[in-house]
Amino acid sequence: MKYTVTIGDTTWTVDIQGSAVRVNDEPVDVVVHDAGGPVRRIVVGGRSLEVVATRGEDHGSWLLATDGTRVTAQVLDERSRTLRALVHKTAPDGPVVVRAPMPGLVVRVLVQPGAAVGAGQALVVVEAMKMENELKAAAAGVVEKVHVAPGDRVEKGAPLVELAHHGATQRS
């Protein structure tokens, strides 16, 4: 399974195939021991670390603590990363357009134009392949336009909702 791991401004590609681990296509000698609950003992190249890993508020977000250091990591598998890239596309200097990640049926529209939304807030629910997909705001903003209504059939890439960033309206 391939993951993209981002901490701060640094991103790594982590590929795990059984017990073999590669980071940015380089093999890494790593063993993870489950110490119970959120605690993991990780041995990397002979160095042992105790890491406390707890889920963050957003999908793929993890809070990691080790040796008094705390960081937030974004860990996405290939499917989640692809969906996020398809759903959230920003026009240069324009609104964020949330798009349908696949063909489907709009089940619910959870926002209206003018509504302020927070990062991670659900905007639209689209049913595809008998599964409901809740599409969320990547960042805080204001709903500029809703392109769909419940019952609408949408194709992959169809615009669903447009969001203006909070700071976007304050530019001079």
N, C-alpha and C positions, 0 to 999 in steps of 0.2 A: 504494500500500500504506500502510495506517495503522498506526502504532506508538504505544505508550505508553512513554515514557522517564521513569524515576524515578532521581533522584540525591538521596540524603539524604531530606529531607522534601518535596522539590519534584517534581511530576510534570507532564510536557508531553505533548501529543498532537502527533505529527509525521506529516504526510500527504505522501507522496512519489508524485507522478504524473509519470513521465518525468523531466524536468529541473526541474519545478516543485515547490518545497518550501513547505509551510505549517506553522507551529508555532502551536498554539492558534488555528487558523483565520486567522492573519496570514501573508501571504506573506513569505518570507525569501530574500534573495539569497545563495545558498550554492553553492559549487563544491567538489567533493571530488576530489582527485588521488591516485591510488594510487601511493605512493612505493616500493612493494615490501614484502613481508612485512607486519608489523603496523603499519607507518608510513603515515599518511595526512597529506597537506597539505590543509587545509581553509581556504577563503577565504570569510569571512562578512562581507558588507557592506564589502568591500575590505580587511578585516583578515585577515592570513594567520597560521595556526596550524599547528604540526606536532604531530600527536596520535599516540601509540602506543596501539593498541587490541588487547588480548588477551582471549580468552574466559576467563570465570571458571569456577568449578566447577559452578554451577547453570545450568539452561537459561535463556537470556536474560541471563545475568550477564556484564558486560564490565568489565575493568579498564582505565581510561583515564588516560594520563599526558601532560601538556603543561606546559611552562615550570616544571618542578619540582613541579607539583601532581598528586596522584594521587587518583582517585575511583573508586568502584564504581558502575556504572550498570546498572539493570535495564531491558532493552529487550524488549518483548513485542509481537508482532503481534496482531491482533484475535482470531484463532483461539486462540492460546496464552493470551491474557488471559481469554477466555471459558471455556476449559477449566479454568484455574486457579480461576476464581470458582465454577464448578460443582463441582469436585472438593473444594475446601476451604471448608467452611462451619462456623462456630463457633457453638455455642449460647451465649447470654450466660452467662458464668461457668461454662461447661461444657466438655466435651471437643470437640476438633476432629473432625468427622465427615467422613471421606473418602468421597465419593459417586461413583457411576458417571457419567461425563460423557456417556454414550450407551448405548443398549441393546447388550448383548454377552454373551460367554461368558467366565467366569473361567477363565483358563488356569493361573495359578499364584498361590498365596498365599505370600508371602515372609516373613511375621512371625507370631508367636504372642502371645497375651495375656501381659503381663508383660515383654515384650521392650522394651529401651530402643532408640530409633531416633534417628538424627541427621537434621538438615535435609537434604533431597535424597535420603534413602535410599528405595529402592524398597520398596513395600508389597505391591502386587497387580498382576498383569498381566491385562488384559482384552482379548480379541480382539473387534474390531468392524470391519465392512466389510473383512475379510481382512487387517487390520493389528493387530499387537499394541501395546497402549498400556500403558506402564509408569507406574503411578500412584505418586507419591512424596510423602513427608512434607514439608510446607511449613516445618516447624520441628521442633526436637528435642522428644522427648516419650517417653511410655511407652504401649505398646499396651494399651488397656483392654479392647477387645472386637473380635473378628473375626466379621463377620456372614456371610461367604461361604466356600465351599470350591471347589477346582478342579472344573470341570464344571457349576457353577451358572450358569444364565442369569439375567442381571440387566437391569432396565429403567433408563432414564435417571433419575438422582437416587437410585437405591437405595443405602442405606448399605453400605459395604464394610468399613471399619475405623474404630474410634474411638481417638483419641489424647488422652491427658492431657498438658498442658504440664508440663515438669519442675517449674516453680515452682508449679503449681496445687495440688499436694498439700501444699505448705508454708504455705498460708494459714491464718490463725487465725480 
